[in-house]
Amino acid sequence: MKSSKLFSSVTPAVAGACLFLSASGALAQVADSPLKFDGAARIRLEHLSWNPDRKGTFEFDTIRLGYTYDDGKFLSSGRERYYHYSTRQTGASEGTSMLMNEYLWAGFRFADKSEVHVGQDIVPFGALKYASHNFFESMAYYAGYEDTYAMGIKYARTDGGLSTMLGFFPSDGGHMLGVADNMSVLDGADSIRYSNHLMKQYGREERNTFVGRLAYGFELAGGKSEIGVSVLTGELPATDSALSDGRRNAQAIHYTGEFGNFGVKLETINYRNKFSGNGSVNGNWWTACNNDCVIIGSYGFTNRMAAKGNIDIVSLSYKIPGSIGPFSNFRVYNDWSQLRKSASGFARSSQNVTGVEFGTGGWWIMLDFAHGKNHPYLSPVFGDALAAGGSGRTTGNRFNASIGYYF
């Protein structure tokens, strides 16, 4: 296979590029260049309570390479990721390797410090950049409302404590710069992407999305707080003649606060994917959804998801002063979130992740213990977890130790 030959040469090339960009980034910083390079290489140790093949196993996670450019007026940033799935992770007799883009945009900073970005950029919705601290993020990520990127134009400005962000995204970005060497274990090319979006191969795509985010920062009880609202509306054109066109709408109220070493993030999201008739067509992995569900995907995998629902997030953290041996910057956290589905008979999905993160030099470690219910990656329920839910055992525990070197 040509793609297999491609990846046999890509792997050492990526590793070499990491070393090259690390050195280049260091030189750029010494020379105070507006161009900076960054990257990371991560592995993880995991234990899944419901999977006998993934108990105490080491897995490769990712190699990522990125850059930023900022000369005070012109701006740009991008990041590409490389992944390899073992047979334990695909659940098949074969693994696969992937390259996929996280973001890539260029922009301009005006005299009043406001900015405009054009390209694939983060969607300005909810608590930014994350509504969580842990490796698995929150239920909002799996529904496409946290750490989500799309293709379009974004404007951001700050007036005192008031932050305003407006975005128009004609496209969800698709699988731009995404490729895999073995598609037989993945659910279509459109799923080879970093953030979760509705899947074209199942009959729907996200188009012409308007997003507005308004937040106000203020001092409270000796700490810093930000409270805000976000709104989103866009088209869901059908990519299959068997379906009707639709729309999606979402609203969120979010709060973040830091009080010394203590941190809190609160958010509630209401989302609606509206259309008549079925939500999807038959595909490679799943049969057609009825009016109550859609198909969403990322990282090469897809899942059914409730077409309408509410997401609630409560995240608490505490920074521990001092160091232990060479390690410092300790932070413990507990991130809880749930997806309440509007369809009758659809079981609630939830996750709770308790963890600690710390580092030394360029190394950063995250230790997470996650409990999930009707969760495609934290419980034995896959496929229907985010929609109707499972009919048998619906809960699971997952331990994850992420060990990465960042430069």
N, C-alpha and C positions, 0 to 999 in steps of 0.2 A: 504493500500500500504506500502511495506517495506520502500520505499524511503521517504514517508511522516513521518513514525516513526523515520527514521534517522534524518530528519531535525527538528522534534519536540525536539529531544535531542541535536542536533547540536547548535541551537540558544543559549541556556543558556551556553553550553560548550564554545562557541566562546567568549561570554561575559566574562566568568570566565577566559578564557585564556588571554584575553586582560589585565585584572587586574594582573594576575600572571606574564605575560611577562613584563608589565610595572614595576612591582617591581623587577623582575629579571634583567631588563635592567638597572635600577638605581643601583642595587648592582654591576652589571658588570662594570659600569662606575666608581664607587667608588673604586673597586678593580683593575681598569685599566686592565681589562681582554680584550683579543683580540676578544672575542665574545660579540656582542652587539645585543640587541633586540629592535625592534621599532614597532609601530603600530599606528592606527588611527581609529576613529569612526566618521562618518559624517551623517548629515541629510541635507535636502535642502528644501527651499521654492521655488515653481515655479509657473509661470503664462504663459500659452500658448495661444496666441491670437486666434488660430483656434480650440481649444479643450475646450468645455464648462465644461468638467469634471476635467480639470486641470488648473483652474484659482484661484491662491491664495492658493494652497494646499501644506501641508507639506508632504514630502516623506522621507523614510529611504533611504540613499544612499549606504553606505558600511561600513563594518568593515574589516580592513586589518591587518595582522600580518606578520612581517618579521624579518630577522636577517642579520647581516654582521659578517664576521670573517676575521681578518687581523692581522697576527703576524709578518708582515714585509716580509715574504716569501710566506706563504700559504694564499690563499684568498678564500672566498666563500660568496655567498649572495643569498637570496631567499625571496619571498613574496607570500602569499596566500590571496585571497579576498573572502568575503561573501557578497552576495547581496540578497535583497528581492524585487520582483516586485509586486506592488499592482495591483488590477484589473484596476485601472485607467491607469497604465503604460502598461499593456499587451493589453488593449483594449478588453479583453474577460471577461467572467463571473468568471474566476479563476485567481489567482495570482500564483507566483512560487518563490522558493528560490534556489540560486545557490552558489556553491563553485567553484572557478576557480583560476588557478595559473597564476601569472604575470611573474615571472622569477625564475630560480633556476640553479646556476652554481657554479663551483669550479675552482680555478686558481692558478697560480704561478707567483711570481714577481722575475725577474732576477736581477743580480748585477747592470746592466745598467738602472734599474727601468722600463724596458719594462715588459709587462704582457701578459700572455696567459690565456684565459678563455675557459672552456669546459662545455657545458650544454645549458640551455635555457637562452639566453642573448639578450640584445638590439642589433638590427641590426645597424651597424655603417654607417648610410646613412643620409645625409643632416645636418641641424643645430641640434646639440645635446644638451641636451636630447629632448628639445622641440623647435619647430619653432614658438611658441606662448606662451601666458601667461594665457589665460582664461580657464575656466572649460571645454569648448567644444573642445579645441585644434584648429587645422586648417583643411582645406579640405584635406591636406596631410595625416592626421590621418585616415580619412574615406576611403582613397584609399590604405592604407597600407604602407605609406612612412614617418610616424612620430610616435614616441613612439611605435615602432614595435619590437616584440621579435620572435626569432626562435631558433631552436635546432642545435647546431654545435660547432665550434671552432673559437675563435677570438684572434687576436694578436694586441697589441697596444704599441706604443713607441713614445717618444718625444725627438727630437734633437734640442735643442735651441727653436726657435719659430715654428719649423716644427713638426706637429702631423701626424702620420701615423697609420691607422687602416686597417686591412685586416681580412676578415671573410669568412668562408665556412660553409654553413648551409645545410646539407643533407636533413633536414626536417624542415617544418614550425613550428614544436612543437605540432601540433594537439591540442586536448583538454585535455592535460596532467593535471591530478589531478582536472579535471572539472566534476561536477555532478550537476543535478537539481532534485527537487522532483516532478516536474510536467512538463513533456516534451510536453504536448498537446498545450501549449501556446508559445513554442519555435520552431525554425526551425532546428531541428536536433542536435545531440550531438556534431558534429564538430564545431558548432557555439558557444559553451560554452567556450569562450576564451577571453583574455584581448585585444589583438590586432587584426586588420583586416587582413584576408587572404582569398584566394579563397577557395571555399567550396567543399569538397570531394563528398558530397551527390548530388551535381549538376554536377559531372563529371570531376572536375579538382583539382589538388593539386600542391603546390609549393615544388619543390625538387632541391637539388644540386645547391643552390644559392651561387654565388661568389659575394662578396662586397668589394670595396676598397674606402677608404676615405682619402684624403690628404688635410690638412689645415695648414695655416701659420698665426701665431699670431704676431702682431706688434703694436707699439704705433702710434697713429694718433691724432692730434689736442688735445693733452693732455689726451687722453683716450686710451682704449685698443680695438683692433679690431682683428677679425679673418676672413679670406677669404679662401674658400675651394671648392673643387670639389668632387663629389661622383659618383661612377658607380656601377651598379648592373646588373647581368645577371644570368639566371637560367632556369631550365627545368619546363615545365608545363605538366607532364604526365597525360594522360586521365585515369580516374578511371572507365570509362564506355566504352564499346566496340563501342558505337555509335559515339564516338568522336575520333578525331586524336590528337596525342601528339603535344605539342607546346613549345614555349620558351617565356620568358619575359626579357625585357631590360629596364633599367631606368638610367638616368643621371641627376645630379643636380649641380647647382652652388649656393653657399650660403655664406652669410656674416652676422656676428654679431658684434655689437659695443657697447661699454659703454663709455659715455663721461660725467663724473661726475654722476649726477642723471638721465641723459637721456640715454635711450637704444633704439637700433634699431636691427631688424632682417629682412633680405631680403633673399628670396629663390625662385628659379624657377626650376621646375622638368619636365622632359619629360619622359613619360613611354609608353611602348608598350607590350601588350600581343598578341603574334603572333601564329596563328594556321589556318588550313584550315577547312572549314565547320563550324558547330555551335560552340558557345562558352560554351554552357551548355546543359544539358538534363532536362526533366521535373522533378520537385521535389514537395515537400510538399506544398510550398507556391507559386512558380513561374513556369510558363511554360518555355520551352527551349529558350535560347538566340540564336540569329543568330550570324554571324561573328563579329558583332559590339559590343557585350557586354559579360560580365562574371558575375558570382555571387560571392559576397564578404560578409563576415559576422564577427560578434563578439558580445559579451554580449547576446548571444541567439537569435539574430536577423540577418536577411540577406537582401541584397538589390542587385538589378541589378546595374552594373557599366559599363561605357564606357570602351571598351577593350583598347583603345588608347586615350591619351590626354596629356594635359599640366596643371601644377598646379603653380600658382603664389601666393606669400605670402609677405605681408608687415606688420610688427608688430612694433609699437612704444610704448614706456613706459617712465614713469617719476616717480622717487622716491621722495616723499614729506617728507622733514625733519621734525623732531619734533614729538609730540604726541598729542592726544586728549583724555583726561581722561586716562583710563588705556590702550588705544590702541596706537600702534606705527607701524613702518615699513610700512607706507602707500605707495602704488604704484598704479598709474593709468595707463591704457593702452588702446590701440585700435588695435585690431588684424583683419586684412582683408585678405581674401584669396579667390581664385576662381579656378574652374576646367573647363578648356576649352577642349571640347571633339572633337575628330577628325572626328567622323562619321557625315555625312551630315544629317541635320535635328535634331540633338541632341542639346537641349537647354543648355546653360551655367549654372553651379551651382556655388553659391557663398555664403559667410557668412561674416558678420562684427560684431565683438563683442567689445563693449565698457564696461570697468569695472574698479573696484578698489578692491585691496586686502589689508588686514591689520590683525594684531593679538595682542594678549596679553597672556603672559605665554605660555601654550601649545595650546591655542585656535587660530584658523586661519579662517578667513572669506573672502569669495570672492563674490562680487556682480557683476553680468554680465547682460547686456542688449544686446541680440543678434537679428540680422536681417538676415534671410536666404531666399535664392531663390533656388528653386529646390533642397532642402536639406532635407534628410529623417528625421532629428530630430529638425530642426529649421523652418520648413514650413509644410503646410498640405500635401505635396507630399511625399508619401512613396512608396518604391518598385522601381519605375522608376526614382526617383529623380536624382540619379547619372548617369543615362543612358539617355534615350530620354527626360526625364523631364515631367512635368505635362501638361495637356491639358486645365485645368481650372485655378483656383487661384493657383499661384505658390510661393507666398511670405508669410512669417509669422514673427512674433516677439515673442521672448521668454525671460522672465526674470527669472534669477536663482540666488538664494542666498544659497551658500554652507557654512555650519557651521560645523567645524570639530575640534576635540580634538586630538592632535598628541603627541605621547610619544616615 
